[in-house]
């Protein structure tokens, strides 16, 4: 594979390793999960180094995922981790892959997304999902009806990010399903 003639030096290096087509971009997923006993500060330092190297190699994005109650592992949360690595990821897209929207307050999710988008100069992608771990669902009081709860919360997030001033009363803070 050859680098395009208008590609910069990093693009040429990445293209020269033979893994990218002309429209394929590379992203780095930071694993928030670390072995029990690892230092949280040390893990953050490792992530900063990974992001700096990924930027030097021409990666276009940095992603994080989310879980709760990951005992015995250390699991760093997405939003503060992305905020911390944002400076090292200058020029790169930041994204969540995924936030567990079913478990979260949609007003806070929308506010965090808007803040991360400002930090990333308009290069933030909000990825959300329903989740699957029973221990997380139980801890947040979510039982049956997770899909409908996800849909309600997603609608609130969408409306807030589109400029609506407030969600319908009580809908944002409700975390439990009624089904």
N, C-alpha and C positions, 0 to 999 in steps of 0.2 A: 504494500500500500504506500502511496506517495502522499506527501503533504501537499495541500493546496498552495498555489504560489503566493496567495495573500495571507497565509497563516503566519503567526508569530513564532518565535523560537520555541516556546513551550508547546504550541500546537504541533510544530514540526517534530518535536521529540516524541510526543504522544503518538502521532500518526506513524512515526518510524518504527514503533514497536509492533505494528501490524494488527492492532485490535479494534481500531475505530474506522467506521465508514464515514462518509463526509458529513453526516448529520447526527451521528451518535455522540453523546456526551457522557462523561464519567462523573459519578457522584460517589461520595464517601459516606457510608453509614457508620456512625459512631455507636459502638455497642455500649449502652449504658450499664450493662451487667458486668460485674467484676467479681473475682473469687473472694470468698469470705476471708477476712483478715487484711485485704488490700486497703491501703490508705485512700480515702476519698480525695484528698489533695493531690496525691500521687496520680490517681486516675485522671483527674482534671488536667494535670500537667502532660500526661501521655496523650490525651485528646488534643491538646493545643499543638503538640509536636506533629501529630497525625494530620491535622488540618493544615498546618504550615507546609508540610511535605506535599500534601494533595494539591494545594494551591500552586506550589512550585512545579508540579508535574502536569499542570493544566486541567485538573479536575474542575468541574463547573458548579458542583453543589456539595453541601454537607447536610446530612440527615440524622435525626435521632428518633428513638422509639420510646415507648413508655410502658412501664409495669409498676405495680405496687406490691408491697409485702413479698419481696423476692427472697426471703430467708432460705438458705443461709448466705445468699449473695448480696453484695453491695450493688445497688441500682441507682444511678444518677438520673434525676428527673430532666425531662426534655427542655422545658422552657428556660430554666436558669442555665443549663448547659449550653444551649444555643446562644443565649445572651453573652455568656462568657467567651465563647470561641468566635464570636462575630468579628472582632477586630482582626484575628488571625485569618479569617475567611474573607477578607476585603475583596469585593468584586464577585464573590461566589454567591449562588443562591443558597439560602438556608431553608430547611423544611423539617416538618414533623412527619414521621412515617411509623407510627401514628400516635395521635393523642387519643386516649380512651374516652371519647366524648360521652358515652353512656354514663360514665362514672363522675363526670365533671360538671361544674356549673357553667352553662353556656355563655353567660355574661362574662365570666372570667376568661373563658376560652377566647371569646371575641376580642376582649381588651388585650390579652396577651398576644394574640395574632397581630393586632394593629400595632402594638409596641414593637414586636419583633420585625414587622415590616418596615417600621421607621428606622430601627437600628440597622437593618440590612438594605437601606436605601431603595425600598420597593422590590426587593428580591427575596421575599418570603413566600413559601408555599405551605398552607395549612392542610395537613393530611390527618383525617380523623377515621376512627373505626369503632366498632361495637364492643370489641374485647371478647375474651373467651374463658378466662380463668375464674373458676368458682370462688376461690379465696378472695379475689378482688371484688367480684359481684356481691358477695356476702358482707364484706367490710364496708361497702358503700350502700348497703340496703337495697340492692337491685336484684330482683328475682325474675319472675316470668315477665313477659312483655318487653324484653330488652329492645327488640327491633322498633316497636312503636315509640318507646322512650328516646331512642337514638334519633328517629325521624323528627320528633318534636324539638329536641335540643338542636339538631342541625338546622331546622327552620329558623330558630331564634338566632343562632350564630350568623346565618346568611343574612337575615334581616338587619342585624346590628352592623355587620360589615358593609352592608349596602347603604347605611346611613340612617336607618330608623333610630329614633331616640331611645326607645325602651321596649322591652318585650311585653306581652300581655301580663297583667298582674299575677304573681305567684308561679308562673310557668317556668321561670328561669331557675328558681331555687329548689324546685321539686326534684328530688333525686330518686325517689322510690317509684316503682311502677304500681298502678292500681289494678292491673290485670291479674 
